Amino acid sequence: MLRAALGADHYRIIRPWGELRGTGLVSDVAAMPNGDVLVLQRHDALADAPLPAVIRLGSDGAYKGASSDDAIWDGHKMSVDQQGRVYLLDRDAHQLVVYDDQLRVTHRIGTLHGPAAPFNSPCDATWCPVTQRILVADGYAAALIHAIDANGMVTPLCGAAGTGPGQFITPHAIRTLDDGRIVVADRDNSRIQIFTPGGQWLHSITDLHKPMALAIRSNEIYVTDQVPRLSRFSADGRLLGRTRAVLNGAHGMCILANGDILLSEIAPRRLTRLVLEGA
């Protein structure tokens, strides 16, 4: 049996976890309010057979179904808000796709196959309950954070290409702290950047190597990187704990209500579950 520690918290490592079906790459994982787990499958729509973009698992990992809409070209990352709405980035189709809690598409934001109109291979999105806006990290061919209001209007919030404060090389993941501060994994600058809810740069966390996935729990920042490892930071950037936990690096991550952590690996194709001991 393998174990890991993140500061005072200790975990039992289970891998592989969950009944994955299909052949797609396991690009991300997210938790629904009812305890179900969503798994994002990535495939090459130009070369591979169609497959459901999202698989639904029960809290025990048993397969429960999948999304019925297969019109996702390049699913990269996803997140879930408190109402169970799912925000999925169709990266090279340049769209944000929003699902309801039954995995039915409700909105498509951005021009399908329209680069820079306004998204340009976007990476990730999250809902900010403080500002009541969707935030999009854009992305592989841009260096911007966009805000989307209740009317679907997309507005650039911050960012530019570069290595200075507030600039990005591949804003790869995005989440918010309890007060609405924006946390961005600036992957190829090997740092996390923290911004005010309005997009003003505050500070950076640089003790990382190409961060890939973010999660927030108890106003603390959990981040995976390409060492590979999983790190835990306070909101002001203090390192609170660190572990290896996965073999080849987690592209996606979520934290369940009971404190367990799920990590998604692309190669090999699987989920790892870190079971919080004593929970």
C-alpha positions as CSV (number, residue, x, y, z in Angstrom):
1,M,0.0,0.0,0.0
2,L,1.3,3.5,-0.9
3,R,0.6,6.6,1.1
4,A,1.2,10.3,0.5
5,A,1.2,13.4,2.8
6,L,0.3,17.0,2.1
7,G,1.2,18.9,5.2
8,A,-0.8,17.5,8.1
9,D,-3.1,15.5,5.8
10,H,-2.2,11.9,4.9
11,Y,-3.7,9.9,2.0
12,R,-3.9,6.3,0.8
13,I,-3.2,6.0,-2.9
14,I,-5.5,4.0,-5.1
15,R,-4.8,3.6,-8.8
16,P,-6.3,2.9,-11.1
17,W,-9.7,4.1,-9.8
18,G,-13.0,4.2,-11.6
19,E,-14.7,2.3,-14.3
20,L,-13.5,4.1,-17.4
21,R,-15.0,3.2,-20.7
22,G,-13.9,4.2,-24.2
23,T,-10.5,4.9,-25.6
24,G,-10.1,8.7,-25.2
25,L,-7.3,10.3,-23.2
26,V,-8.3,11.1,-19.7
27,S,-7.8,14.9,-19.8
28,D,-9.6,16.1,-16.7
29,V,-11.8,15.1,-13.8
30,A,-14.5,17.1,-11.9
31,A,-16.9,16.5,-9.0
32,M,-20.7,17.1,-9.2
33,P,-22.6,18.5,-6.2
34,N,-24.4,15.1,-5.7
35,G,-21.1,13.3,-5.4
36,D,-20.9,11.9,-9.0
37,V,-17.5,12.2,-10.8
38,L,-17.2,13.5,-14.4
39,V,-14.3,12.4,-16.5
40,L,-13.3,14.3,-19.7
41,Q,-12.2,12.2,-22.6
42,R,-10.0,13.8,-25.3
43,H,-9.6,12.5,-28.8
44,D,-8.5,13.6,-32.3
45,A,-11.8,14.4,-34.1
46,L,-10.0,14.4,-37.5
47,A,-8.6,10.9,-37.1
48,D,-10.4,9.0,-34.3
49,A,-13.9,7.5,-34.0
50,P,-16.5,9.7,-32.2
51,L,-16.9,9.2,-28.5
52,P,-18.7,10.8,-25.6
53,A,-16.8,13.8,-24.3
54,V,-17.8,13.2,-20.7
55,I,-18.2,10.0,-18.7
56,R,-20.2,10.0,-15.4
57,L,-19.1,7.8,-12.5
58,G,-20.8,7.3,-9.2
59,S,-19.0,8.2,-6.0
60,D,-17.8,4.6,-5.8
61,G,-16.3,4.8,-9.3
62,A,-19.0,2.7,-11.0
63,Y,-19.9,3.8,-14.6
64,K,-23.3,5.6,-14.7
65,G,-23.5,7.0,-18.3
66,A,-22.0,9.6,-20.6
67,S,-22.9,12.8,-22.4
68,S,-25.0,12.3,-25.5
69,D,-23.5,15.2,-27.4
70,D,-20.5,14.1,-29.3
71,A,-19.8,17.3,-31.1
72,I,-16.7,18.1,-29.1
73,W,-13.5,18.3,-31.2
74,D,-10.8,18.6,-28.6
75,G,-12.0,18.5,-25.0
76,H,-9.1,19.9,-22.9
77,K,-10.4,20.8,-19.4
78,M,-13.6,21.3,-17.5
79,S,-15.0,22.5,-14.2
80,V,-18.3,22.3,-12.3
81,D,-20.1,25.0,-10.3
82,Q,-22.2,24.7,-7.2
83,Q,-25.4,24.2,-9.3
84,G,-23.8,21.4,-11.3
85,R,-23.2,23.3,-14.5
86,V,-20.3,22.0,-16.4
87,Y,-17.8,24.3,-18.2
88,L,-15.9,22.4,-20.9
89,L,-13.2,23.9,-23.1
90,D,-13.2,22.6,-26.7
91,R,-9.7,23.8,-27.2
92,D,-8.9,23.6,-30.9
93,A,-12.5,24.3,-31.9
94,H,-12.2,27.6,-29.9
95,Q,-15.3,27.2,-27.8
96,L,-16.6,27.1,-24.2
97,V,-19.4,24.5,-24.0
98,V,-21.7,24.7,-21.0
99,Y,-23.7,21.7,-19.9
100,D,-26.5,21.4,-17.3
101,D,-26.3,18.8,-14.5
102,Q,-27.8,16.1,-16.8
103,L,-24.9,16.7,-19.3
104,R,-27.1,18.4,-21.8
105,V,-25.5,21.3,-23.7
106,T,-27.1,24.6,-22.8
107,H,-24.6,27.2,-24.3
108,R,-21.8,27.4,-26.8
109,I,-19.7,30.5,-26.3
110,G,-17.2,31.6,-28.9
111,T,-17.1,31.0,-32.7
112,L,-16.9,27.3,-33.6
113,H,-13.7,26.9,-35.7
114,G,-13.2,30.6,-35.4
115,P,-9.8,31.2,-33.9
116,A,-9.5,34.5,-32.0
117,A,-13.2,35.1,-32.2
118,P,-12.8,35.6,-29.3
119,F,-11.0,32.4,-28.0
120,N,-7.8,31.1,-29.5
121,S,-7.3,27.5,-28.3
122,P,-8.5,28.2,-24.8
123,C,-7.5,25.9,-21.9
124,D,-9.8,26.1,-18.9
125,A,-12.8,27.9,-17.4
126,T,-14.3,28.4,-13.9
127,W,-17.3,30.0,-12.4
128,C,-16.6,32.9,-9.9
129,P,-19.5,33.1,-7.4
130,V,-18.2,36.4,-6.0
131,T,-18.4,38.3,-9.3
132,Q,-21.1,36.0,-10.9
133,R,-18.9,35.6,-14.0
134,I,-17.4,32.8,-16.0
135,L,-13.6,33.1,-16.3
136,V,-11.7,31.6,-19.2
137,A,-8.0,31.0,-19.4
138,D,-7.1,31.5,-23.1
139,G,-4.8,29.7,-23.8
140,Y,-2.4,28.0,-26.2
141,A,-2.5,30.6,-28.9
142,A,-3.4,33.6,-26.7
143,A,-2.4,34.9,-23.3
144,L,-5.6,36.3,-21.9
145,I,-8.1,35.9,-19.1
146,H,-11.7,36.6,-20.3
147,A,-14.7,37.3,-18.2
148,I,-18.2,36.3,-19.4
149,D,-21.2,38.0,-17.9
150,A,-24.8,36.7,-17.5
151,N,-25.7,37.9,-21.0
152,G,-22.9,35.9,-22.5
153,M,-20.7,39.0,-23.3
154,V,-17.0,38.1,-23.4
155,T,-14.6,40.8,-22.1
156,P,-10.8,40.6,-21.9
157,L,-10.0,40.9,-18.2
158,C,-6.2,40.8,-18.1
159,G,-3.1,39.3,-19.7
160,A,-0.6,39.6,-22.5
161,A,2.1,37.4,-24.0
162,G,5.3,37.5,-22.0
163,T,7.1,36.7,-18.8
164,G,6.5,39.7,-16.7
165,P,3.8,40.2,-13.9
166,G,0.4,39.7,-15.4
167,Q,1.7,38.2,-18.6
168,F,1.4,34.6,-19.7
169,I,2.9,31.7,-21.6
170,T,0.0,29.2,-21.7
171,P,-2.5,30.1,-19.0
172,H,-3.4,26.4,-18.5
173,A,-5.8,26.3,-15.5
174,I,-7.9,28.8,-13.6
175,R,-9.8,28.8,-10.3
176,T,-10.9,31.4,-7.7
177,L,-10.3,31.8,-4.0
178,D,-13.2,32.4,-1.6
179,D,-13.0,36.2,-1.9
180,G,-12.9,36.1,-5.7
181,R,-9.2,36.4,-6.2
182,I,-8.2,34.7,-9.5
183,V,-5.6,31.9,-9.5
184,V,-4.0,31.1,-12.9
185,A,-1.5,28.3,-13.6
186,D,0.9,30.1,-16.0
187,R,2.3,26.8,-17.2
188,D,5.2,27.6,-19.4
189,N,6.4,30.4,-17.1
190,S,6.5,27.8,-14.3
191,R,4.4,29.8,-11.9
192,I,1.0,30.5,-10.5
193,Q,-0.2,34.1,-10.7
194,I,-2.8,35.6,-8.4
195,F,-5.1,38.5,-9.4
196,T,-7.8,40.6,-7.8
197,P,-11.4,39.8,-9.0
198,G,-11.0,42.7,-11.3
199,G,-7.8,41.4,-12.9
200,Q,-5.1,43.4,-11.2
201,W,-1.9,41.3,-10.6
202,L,-1.1,40.7,-6.9
203,H,1.7,38.1,-6.6
204,S,3.2,34.9,-8.1
205,I,4.1,31.5,-6.7
206,T,7.3,30.3,-8.5
207,D,8.3,27.1,-6.7
208,L,6.8,25.0,-9.5
209,H,7.8,23.4,-12.8
210,K,5.1,23.8,-15.5
211,P,1.9,23.7,-13.4
212,M,-1.0,21.9,-15.0
213,A,-4.1,21.6,-12.8
214,L,-5.6,23.6,-9.9
215,A,-8.0,23.0,-7.1
216,I,-9.1,25.1,-4.2
217,R,-10.0,23.6,-0.8
218,S,-10.5,25.7,2.5
219,N,-9.1,28.7,0.6
220,E,-5.8,26.8,-0.1
221,I,-4.3,26.2,-3.5
222,Y,-3.6,22.6,-4.7
223,V,-1.5,22.4,-7.9
224,T,0.0,19.6,-10.0
225,D,3.1,20.1,-12.1
226,Q,5.4,18.3,-14.4
227,V,8.1,17.3,-11.9
228,P,5.7,15.4,-11.4
229,R,4.2,16.3,-8.0
230,L,1.2,17.7,-6.2
231,S,1.8,20.8,-4.0
232,R,-0.4,22.6,-1.5
233,F,0.0,26.4,-0.9
234,S,-1.7,28.9,1.3
235,A,-3.5,31.7,-0.4
236,D,-0.5,34.0,0.2
237,G,1.9,31.5,-1.4
238,R,3.4,29.6,1.5
239,L,4.2,25.9,0.7
240,L,2.1,23.8,3.1
241,G,2.9,20.3,1.7
242,R,4.1,18.4,-1.3
243,T,3.9,14.8,-2.6
244,R,4.6,12.8,-5.8
245,A,1.4,10.7,-5.8
246,V,1.2,10.0,-9.5
247,L,3.7,8.4,-11.9
248,N,3.7,10.7,-14.9
249,G,1.9,13.8,-13.9
250,A,-1.7,14.8,-13.5
251,H,-3.2,16.9,-16.2
252,G,-6.5,17.3,-14.3
253,M,-7.6,17.3,-10.6
254,C,-10.5,17.8,-8.3
255,I,-11.1,17.6,-4.6
256,L,-14.2,15.7,-3.4
257,A,-16.5,16.9,-0.6
258,N,-14.9,14.4,1.9
259,G,-11.4,15.7,1.1
260,D,-10.3,12.9,-1.2
261,I,-8.3,14.1,-4.3
262,L,-8.8,12.7,-7.8
263,L,-6.0,13.1,-10.3
264,S,-6.3,12.4,-14.1
265,E,-3.4,11.1,-16.1
266,I,-3.2,11.1,-19.9
267,A,-0.5,8.5,-20.2
268,P,-1.2,6.0,-18.9
269,R,-5.0,6.6,-19.3
270,R,-6.3,6.5,-15.7
271,L,-7.5,8.1,-12.6
272,T,-5.7,8.1,-9.2
273,R,-7.6,8.6,-6.0
274,L,-6.0,9.9,-2.9
275,V,-8.1,8.8,0.1
276,L,-7.9,11.2,3.0
277,E,-7.1,9.1,6.1
278,G,-9.2,9.7,9.1
279,A,-11.9,11.5,7.1
